[in-house]
């Protein structure tokens, strides 16, 4: 008989604030790589834009910490919209604002609520950008990640293992954009010349989901909520 999943971390406002701080650090560290990926198929500014947006969001959240998980995500989304240039600001802003709205006023979030919130955010991104998996966009990382998260939870996995599965799916999804021809966004203007390049938006999405999985693991290990 399979073992019961171990109790996961408490997913509250503090959890998402830790995620944001860690996400800003990872984006800062990987900004040059994101810009390098963006150079041949975009405007060579994805890394710099994401760094600026997450740094601003982190500063605002640290100055006036929101009290609920939904507020952390919604406020972060608003800051990204106002500070990230290009298409990334509205898309990432929509992702987090929709997810935050789906969480409502809950002080703590269950794994299933987190899954549903992420799905609502991803659906918002798809609607805003008019894209689908296979179009060589951030959805190529986000959609398989949410599917993997949902599958793992449905099979009885705890949050840590479910987010670990989502992280792997997002990373694989980002790598799978290399042979694709872009059908949406700036890269689509290049036609077949977009083939052979990894999508920067899918890559940054995979980074953020990886940080979410790391935050869950570290929160549980540290015994903090």
C-alpha positions as CSV (number, residue, x, y, z in Angstrom):
1,X,0.0,0.0,0.0
2,X,1.4,3.4,-0.9
3,X,2.4,5.8,1.9
4,X,0.3,8.8,2.7
5,X,1.8,12.1,1.4
6,X,3.6,14.0,4.1
7,X,2.0,17.2,5.3
8,X,3.0,20.0,3.0
9,X,3.9,23.6,3.8
10,X,1.4,26.1,4.9
11,X,0.5,28.1,1.8
12,X,-0.3,31.6,3.1
13,X,0.7,35.2,2.3
14,X,4.1,34.7,3.8
15,X,4.7,31.7,1.5
16,X,4.0,33.8,-1.6
17,X,6.1,36.6,-0.3
18,X,9.0,34.2,0.0
19,X,8.3,33.0,-3.5
20,X,8.4,36.5,-4.8
21,X,11.7,37.4,-3.1
22,X,13.2,34.2,-4.5
23,X,11.7,34.7,-7.9
24,X,13.2,38.2,-8.1
25,X,16.6,36.8,-7.2
26,X,16.4,34.0,-9.8
27,X,15.2,36.4,-12.5
28,X,18.0,38.8,-11.7
29,X,20.5,35.9,-11.9
30,X,19.1,34.6,-15.2
31,X,18.3,37.9,-16.8
32,X,21.3,37.8,-19.2
33,X,20.4,34.3,-20.3
34,X,16.8,35.4,-21.0
35,X,18.0,38.3,-23.0
36,X,20.3,36.1,-24.9
37,X,17.4,33.8,-25.8
38,X,15.4,36.8,-26.8
39,X,18.0,38.3,-29.0
40,X,17.5,36.2,-32.2
41,X,13.7,36.0,-32.1
42,X,12.6,39.1,-30.1
43,X,13.6,42.6,-29.0
44,X,16.6,41.4,-26.8
45,X,14.9,42.9,-23.7
46,X,13.1,40.1,-22.0
47,X,15.7,39.6,-19.2
48,X,16.0,43.3,-18.5
49,X,12.3,43.8,-18.5
50,X,11.6,40.8,-16.2
51,X,14.4,41.9,-13.9
52,X,12.9,45.4,-13.6
53,X,9.4,44.2,-13.0
54,X,10.2,41.6,-10.4
55,X,12.6,43.9,-8.6
56,X,9.9,46.6,-8.4
57,X,7.2,44.1,-7.3
58,X,9.5,42.7,-4.6
59,X,10.2,46.1,-3.2
60,X,6.6,47.1,-3.1
61,X,5.5,43.9,-1.4
62,X,8.3,44.1,1.2
63,X,7.3,47.7,1.9
64,X,3.7,46.9,2.5
65,X,3.2,43.2,2.8
66,X,-0.2,42.0,1.6
67,X,-2.1,39.9,4.1
68,X,-3.6,37.1,1.9
69,X,-2.1,34.9,-0.8
70,X,-4.5,36.3,-3.4
71,X,-3.4,39.9,-2.6
72,X,0.3,39.0,-2.9
73,X,-0.3,37.6,-6.4
74,X,-2.7,40.3,-7.5
75,X,-0.5,43.1,-6.4
76,X,2.6,41.5,-8.0
77,X,0.6,41.2,-11.2
78,X,-0.3,44.9,-11.1
79,X,3.3,45.9,-10.6
80,X,4.5,43.7,-13.5
81,X,1.9,45.3,-15.8
82,X,3.1,48.8,-14.8
83,X,6.9,48.1,-14.9
84,X,7.6,45.3,-17.4
85,X,7.8,46.5,-21.0
86,X,6.7,44.7,-24.2
87,X,4.1,41.9,-24.1
88,X,5.6,40.2,-21.0
89,X,4.1,42.7,-18.6
90,X,0.5,42.3,-19.6
91,X,0.9,38.5,-19.9
92,X,2.6,37.9,-16.6
93,X,0.4,40.5,-15.0
94,X,-2.7,38.7,-16.2
95,X,-1.3,35.3,-15.0
96,X,-0.8,36.5,-11.5
97,X,-3.8,38.8,-11.2
98,X,-6.2,36.0,-12.4
99,X,-4.6,33.5,-10.1
100,X,-4.8,36.0,-7.2
101,X,-8.5,36.7,-7.9
102,X,-9.2,33.0,-8.0
103,X,-7.8,32.6,-4.5
104,X,-10.1,35.2,-3.2
105,X,-9.7,36.2,0.5
106,X,-8.5,32.9,1.8
107,X,-5.8,33.2,4.4
108,X,-4.4,29.8,3.5
109,X,-4.5,27.9,0.2
110,X,-5.0,24.2,-0.3
111,X,-3.1,22.4,-3.1
112,X,-6.3,22.1,-5.1
113,X,-7.0,25.8,-4.7
114,X,-3.5,26.6,-5.9
115,X,-4.0,24.3,-8.9
116,X,-7.3,26.0,-9.8
117,X,-5.8,29.4,-9.4
118,X,-2.8,28.7,-11.6
119,X,-5.2,27.2,-14.2
120,X,-7.3,30.4,-14.1
121,X,-4.1,32.4,-14.6
122,X,-3.0,30.3,-17.5
123,X,-6.4,30.5,-19.1
124,X,-6.2,34.3,-18.8
125,X,-2.8,34.3,-20.6
126,X,-4.2,32.2,-23.4
127,X,-7.2,34.4,-23.9
128,X,-5.1,37.7,-23.8
129,X,-2.4,36.4,-26.2
130,X,-4.7,34.3,-28.4
131,X,-2.1,31.6,-28.2
132,X,-2.2,27.8,-27.6
133,X,0.4,25.2,-26.7
134,X,2.7,24.6,-29.7
135,X,2.7,28.3,-30.7
136,X,6.2,28.8,-29.1
137,X,5.1,31.0,-26.2
138,X,5.1,30.9,-22.4
139,X,2.1,28.6,-22.6
140,X,4.3,25.8,-23.8
141,X,5.7,25.7,-20.3
142,X,2.7,26.8,-18.3
143,X,0.1,24.4,-19.7
144,X,2.0,21.2,-19.2
145,X,3.0,22.4,-15.8
146,X,-0.6,22.9,-14.7
147,X,-1.5,19.6,-16.2
148,X,1.3,17.8,-14.4
149,X,0.3,19.5,-11.1
150,X,-3.3,18.5,-11.5
151,X,-2.4,14.9,-12.5
152,X,-0.1,14.5,-9.5
153,X,-2.7,15.9,-7.1
154,X,-5.4,13.6,-8.5
155,X,-3.1,10.6,-7.9
156,X,-2.8,11.6,-4.2
157,X,0.5,13.4,-4.3
158,X,1.2,16.1,-1.7
159,X,1.9,19.7,-2.8
160,X,5.7,19.3,-2.7
161,X,5.7,16.4,-5.1
162,X,3.0,17.9,-7.3
163,X,4.9,21.1,-7.7
164,X,8.1,19.2,-8.4
165,X,6.3,17.4,-11.3
166,X,5.0,20.8,-12.5
167,X,8.6,22.1,-12.4
168,X,9.9,19.2,-14.6
169,X,7.0,19.6,-17.0
170,X,7.6,23.3,-17.4
171,X,11.3,22.8,-18.0
172,X,10.6,20.1,-20.6
173,X,8.0,22.3,-22.2
174,X,10.5,25.2,-22.5
175,X,13.1,23.0,-24.1
176,X,10.5,21.6,-26.5
177,X,10.0,25.1,-28.0
178,X,13.4,24.9,-29.7
179,X,12.2,23.0,-32.9
180,X,8.9,24.9,-33.0
181,X,8.0,27.7,-35.5
182,X,6.6,30.7,-33.6
183,X,3.0,31.4,-34.5
184,X,2.4,34.2,-32.0
185,X,4.3,37.2,-30.7
186,X,7.3,39.1,-32.0
187,X,9.0,35.8,-33.0
188,X,6.2,34.9,-35.4
189,X,7.4,37.6,-37.7
190,X,10.5,35.6,-38.4
191,X,8.6,32.6,-39.8
192,X,10.9,29.6,-40.2
193,X,13.8,31.6,-38.9
194,X,12.3,31.2,-35.4
195,X,12.9,27.5,-35.5
196,X,15.9,26.4,-33.5
197,X,15.6,28.9,-30.7
198,X,14.2,28.4,-27.2
199,X,11.4,30.7,-26.4
200,X,12.4,33.2,-23.7
201,X,8.9,33.5,-22.3
202,X,8.6,29.7,-21.8
203,X,12.0,29.8,-20.2
204,X,11.1,32.5,-17.7
205,X,7.8,30.7,-16.9
206,X,9.7,27.5,-16.2
207,X,12.1,29.5,-13.9
208,X,9.2,30.9,-11.9
209,X,7.5,27.6,-11.5
210,X,10.8,26.1,-10.4
211,X,11.0,28.7,-7.7
212,X,7.5,27.9,-6.6
213,X,8.5,24.2,-6.2
214,X,11.7,25.3,-4.3
215,X,9.7,27.5,-2.0
216,X,7.4,24.7,-1.1
217,X,10.3,22.4,-0.4
218,X,12.2,24.9,1.7
219,X,9.0,26.0,3.6
220,X,8.3,22.4,4.6
221,X,11.9,21.8,5.6
222,X,12.1,24.9,7.6
223,X,8.7,24.3,9.3
224,X,7.5,27.7,8.3
225,X,4.2,28.7,6.8
